């Protein structure tokens, strides 16, 4: 395990797409050691991308190149960087999606995953990337989460979740058309979603998460007037999960359940489809949310916002969500890390 000498987890940090705000964000959070209390960070990427990030952020970093994370010199004040030498940022205009840049974003993440599989890092936090650029660059997945699952050989259920101010927002279906999503909502997928968010939140230290399950139809179907999914499928599934000891209730009308959750009544909402949950969470502090790929062997976290092509290079990109992403990754692996440290 990567953490035998220290109880702070080792987290691989990648700069996402080099044409976006990621390089600047990475440089900024490394410039003042602001996350030293949470994790030991090792950058996996290209030193030239980090240098461009320093320029955009107006900061200077001392960088020490290492062959792999296990060679990191944690006593040094220099940033520990595994230099892949694969990305020359001068070839890609900033603020524009590029298939080749997308290919390299995927390649860099793939190398970070190799380090995770080898036990050299405990988690991976990545700055924003561009899904379309990655797809056009040859990573033929609708999103990075499915790419991660494929590279890890993961075959069972997993899901993207959004975390904001301690609220965990999950969903039964993800990046697919709404027409396809409706076919993917069934007792098994609803059960998987409820169980996964319960497991992840317990891992993050919430002893008994209060989970609200959203309805599919307007007004929760209005007692069968707008559809019987709630009566025949969702409610029985939620009740069965509750009987197994999960603190879940519902289905609740989707247009009000988030108001109740943000007011403190619930710790998590399980949405039925992507936008049902994303609109609510992004309206509430878009720049602070964290996305977690939940259910995979490796923990992945990233800011919920995108590459912000409109502000690249201007030095104004905020880092709050990226910092939260690192802290959440550290929280999710800290129990495992402490056990490994004590075993030694």
C-alpha positions in Angstrom: 0.0 0.0 0.0 1.2 3.5 -0.8 0.8 4.8 2.7 2.8 2.6 5.1 5.0 5.4 6.4 2.3 8.0 6.8 -1.4 8.1 7.5 -2.1 10.9 4.9 -3.2 9.2 1.7 -1.2 9.5 -1.5 -3.4 11.1 -4.2 -2.5 11.3 -7.9 -3.4 14.6 -9.3 -3.9 15.1 -13.1 -4.6 18.4 -14.8 -7.5 17.2 -16.9 -7.6 18.7 -20.4 -4.6 21.0 -21.0 -6.8 23.4 -23.0 -9.0 24.1 -20.0 -8.5 25.6 -16.6 -7.1 22.4 -15.0 -3.4 23.3 -15.3 -3.9 26.7 -13.7 -6.0 25.2 -10.9 -3.4 22.5 -10.2 -0.6 25.0 -10.1 -2.5 27.2 -7.7 -3.4 24.6 -5.2 0.2 23.3 -5.1 1.7 26.8 -4.8 1.0 27.2 -1.1 0.7 23.6 0.2 -2.9 24.3 1.2 -3.9 20.6 1.0 -0.9 19.3 3.0 -3.1 18.5 6.0 -5.4 16.2 3.8 -3.1 14.3 1.5 0.3 13.8 -0.1 -0.1 14.9 -3.7 1.8 13.6 -6.7 1.2 15.1 -10.1 0.9 12.6 -13.0 1.3 14.4 -16.3 3.7 16.5 -18.3 6.0 19.1 -16.7 5.3 21.5 -19.6 1.6 21.5 -18.8 2.3 22.3 -15.2 4.7 25.1 -16.3 1.9 26.6 -18.4 -0.4 26.3 -15.4 2.1 28.2 -13.3 2.2 31.0 -15.9 -1.6 31.2 -16.0 -1.9 31.2 -12.2 1.0 33.6 -11.7 2.8 31.2 -9.3 6.3 29.6 -9.3 6.8 26.0 -8.1 9.8 23.9 -7.4 9.3 20.6 -9.2 11.1 17.3 -8.6 10.6 14.7 -11.3 10.2 11.1 -10.2 9.9 7.8 -12.0 6.7 6.8 -10.3 4.7 7.7 -7.1 6.5 5.2 -4.9 9.8 7.1 -5.6 8.3 10.3 -4.1 10.5 12.3 -1.7 7.9 13.4 0.8 10.5 15.2 2.9 11.1 17.7 0.0 9.3 21.0 -0.4 9.3 20.5 -4.2 6.2 19.3 -6.1 6.5 15.6 -6.8 5.8 15.0 -10.5 5.8 11.8 -12.6 6.7 13.4 -16.0 5.0 11.4 -18.7 6.5 13.7 -21.4 3.4 13.1 -23.5 1.7 16.5 -23.8 3.1 19.6 -25.4 0.5 22.3 -24.5 1.9 24.7 -27.2 0.4 22.4 -29.8 -3.2 23.0 -28.6 -4.9 26.5 -28.5 -6.2 27.1 -25.0 -10.0 27.4 -24.6 -10.8 25.0 -27.5 -11.7 21.4 -27.6 -9.2 19.2 -29.4 -9.4 15.5 -30.2 -5.6 15.0 -29.8 -5.6 16.8 -26.4 -8.6 14.6 -25.4 -6.6 11.5 -26.4 -3.7 12.6 -24.2 -6.0 13.5 -21.3 -7.2 9.9 -21.4 -3.7 8.5 -21.7 -2.6 10.5 -18.6 -5.5 9.3 -16.6 -4.8 5.7 -17.8 -1.3 6.0 -16.4 -2.6 7.3 -13.1 -4.9 4.2 -13.0 -1.9 2.0 -13.6 -0.3 3.5 -10.5 -3.5 2.9 -8.5 -3.7 -0.7 -9.6 -0.1 -1.2 -8.5 -0.9 0.2 -5.1 1.3 3.3 -5.5 -1.5 5.8 -5.0 -4.6 5.6 -2.9 -6.9 7.7 -5.0 -7.0 9.9 -8.1 -8.3 13.5 -8.3 -8.5 15.0 -11.8 -9.1 18.5 -13.0 -11.9 19.2 -15.5 -11.8 17.4 -18.8 -13.8 17.5 -22.0 -15.8 14.3 -22.6 -16.3 15.0 -26.4 -12.6 15.7 -26.9 -11.8 12.4 -25.2 -14.3 10.5 -27.3 -13.1 12.1 -30.5 -9.5 11.3 -29.4 -10.3 7.6 -29.4 -11.6 6.9 -25.9 -14.9 5.6 -27.1 -16.9 6.0 -23.9 -19.8 8.4 -23.2 -18.0 9.6 -20.1 -14.8 9.2 -18.2 -16.5 7.1 -15.5 -17.2 4.3 -18.0 -13.7 4.5 -19.2 -12.4 4.1 -15.7 -14.6 1.0 -15.2 -13.3 -0.5 -18.4 -9.6 0.1 -17.5 -10.2 -1.4 -14.1 -12.1 -4.4 -15.6 -15.1 -3.5 -13.4 -18.2 -5.4 -14.4 -20.8 -4.7 -11.7 -22.8 -1.6 -10.8 -21.1 1.8 -10.3 -22.3 5.3 -10.5 -21.3 9.0 -10.7 -22.4 10.9 -7.6 -22.3 14.6 -6.8 -21.3 15.9 -3.4 -22.0 19.4 -2.2 -21.8 20.7 1.4 -22.1 17.1 2.7 -25.1 16.3 0.5 -24.7 13.3 -1.7 -26.7 13.3 -5.0 -26.9 10.0 -6.7 -28.9 8.7 -9.7 -30.3 5.5 -11.1 -29.4 6.3 -14.7 -26.6 8.5 -16.1 -25.2 9.7 -19.4 -27.7 8.4 -21.9 -30.7 9.7 -23.7 -33.8 10.2 -21.6 -35.7 7.6 -23.8 -33.0 5.0 -22.9 -32.9 6.1 -19.3 -36.5 5.3 -18.8 -35.8 1.7 -19.8 -33.0 1.5 -17.3 -35.2 2.4 -14.3 -36.2 -0.9 -12.7 -36.3 -2.4 -9.2 -32.7 -3.8 -9.5 -31.2 -0.5 -10.7 -33.1 1.5 -8.0 -31.9 -0.9 -5.3 -28.3 -0.7 -6.6 -28.4 3.1 -6.4 -29.8 3.2 -2.9 -27.3 0.6 -1.6 -24.3 2.3 -3.2 -25.0 5.8 -1.8 -25.6 4.3 1.6 -22.2 2.4 1.4 -20.3 5.4 0.1 -21.7 7.8 2.7 -20.9 5.4 5.5 -17.4 5.2 4.1 -17.2 9.0 4.2 -18.1 8.9 7.9 -21.9 9.3 7.9 -23.1 6.6 10.3 -26.7 6.3 9.1 -27.4 8.4 5.9 -31.0 9.6 5.5 -31.7 8.9 1.8 -34.6 10.3 -0.1 -35.6 8.6 -3.3 -37.1 10.9 -6.0 -40.2 10.0 -8.0 -40.1 9.5 -11.8 -43.3 11.2 -12.7 -44.6 14.8 -12.0 -46.1 15.1 -8.5 -44.9 11.5 -7.8 -47.5 10.3 -10.2 -50.4 12.0 -8.4 -51.8 8.7 -7.0 -51.6 7.0 -10.4 -53.0 9.9 -12.4 -49.7 10.6 -14.2 -48.3 7.1 -14.2 -48.1 4.1 -11.9 -44.3 3.7 -11.6 -44.3 5.1 -8.1 -47.0 2.8 -6.9 -46.0 -0.4 -8.6 -42.2 -0.1 -8.7 -40.4 2.7 -6.8 -42.3 2.6 -3.5 -42.1 -1.2 -3.0 -38.4 -1.1 -3.9 -37.7 1.7 -1.4 -39.6 -0.1 1.3 -37.7 -3.4 0.7 -34.4 -1.5 1.1 -35.6 0.1 4.3 -36.5 -3.3 5.7 -32.9 -4.3 5.2 -31.8 -1.5 7.5 -31.1 1.4 5.1 -32.6 4.7 6.2 -34.3 5.4 2.9 -37.8 6.9 2.2 -39.8 7.9 -0.9 -40.6 8.3 -3.6 -40.9 12.1 -3.2 -41.9 14.6 -6.0 -38.7 15.6 -7.7 -39.5 19.3 -7.9 -39.6 19.6 -4.1 -37.3 16.9 -2.7 -34.1 18.9 -3.2 -35.5 21.9 -1.4 -36.1 19.6 1.6 -32.7 18.0 1.3 -30.9 21.3 1.2 -32.9 22.4 4.2 -31.3 19.5 6.1 -34.1 16.9 6.1 -32.1 14.4 4.1 -28.4 13.6 3.5 -28.8 12.3 0.0 -31.3 12.2 -2.9 -31.4 9.4 -5.4 -32.7 10.8 -8.7 -34.1 8.6 -11.4 -32.2 10.3 -14.3 -29.3 12.7 -14.9 -30.9 16.1 -15.2 -33.5 15.5 -12.5 -30.6 15.7 -10.0 -28.0 17.8 -11.8 -30.2 20.8 -12.4 -30.9 21.1 -8.7 -27.4 20.6 -7.5 -25.8 22.9 -10.1 -28.2 25.7 -9.4 -26.9 25.5 -5.8 -23.3 26.6 -5.9 -22.1 25.3 -9.2 -18.5 26.0 -8.4 -18.3 24.0 -5.2 -19.6 20.6 -6.0 -17.5 17.4 -6.4 -18.2 14.5 -8.6 -17.2 11.0 -7.3 -17.1 7.8 -9.4 -18.6 5.5 -6.8 -18.5 1.7 -6.7 -15.1 1.2 -8.4 -12.0 -0.3 -6.7 -10.2 3.1 -7.2 -11.6 6.3 -5.8 -11.9 9.1 -8.4 -13.0 12.6 -7.6 -13.2 15.8 -9.7 -14.8 19.2 -9.6 -18.4 19.1 -10.9 -17.8 22.1 -13.1 -16.3 21.9 -16.6 -13.2 23.1 -18.4 -14.4 26.8 -18.4 -12.9 27.5 -21.9 -14.1 31.1 -21.7 -11.7 32.0 -18.8 -8.6 29.9 -19.6 -5.4 31.8 -19.2 -6.9 34.8 -17.5 -5.8 33.7 -14.0 -9.3 33.9 -12.4 -10.2 30.2 -12.2 -11.4 29.4 -8.7 -10.1 26.2 -7.0 -12.7 25.5 -4.3 -14.3 22.5 -6.0 -10.9 21.0 -6.8 -9.7 21.4 -3.2 -13.0 19.8 -2.1 -12.4 17.0 -4.5 -8.9 16.2 -3.0 -10.3 16.4 0.5 -13.2 14.1 -0.3 -10.9 11.5 -2.0 -8.7 11.6 1.1 -11.7 11.1 3.4 -13.0 8.1 1.3 -9.7 6.3 1.4 -8.5 7.4 4.9 -9.9 4.4 6.8 -8.1 1.9 4.5 -5.0 4.0 4.6 -4.9 4.1 8.5 -5.4 0.4 8.6 -2.5 -0.1 6.2 -0.3 2.2 8.2 -1.0 0.4 11.5 -0.5 -3.0 9.9 3.1 -1.9 9.3 
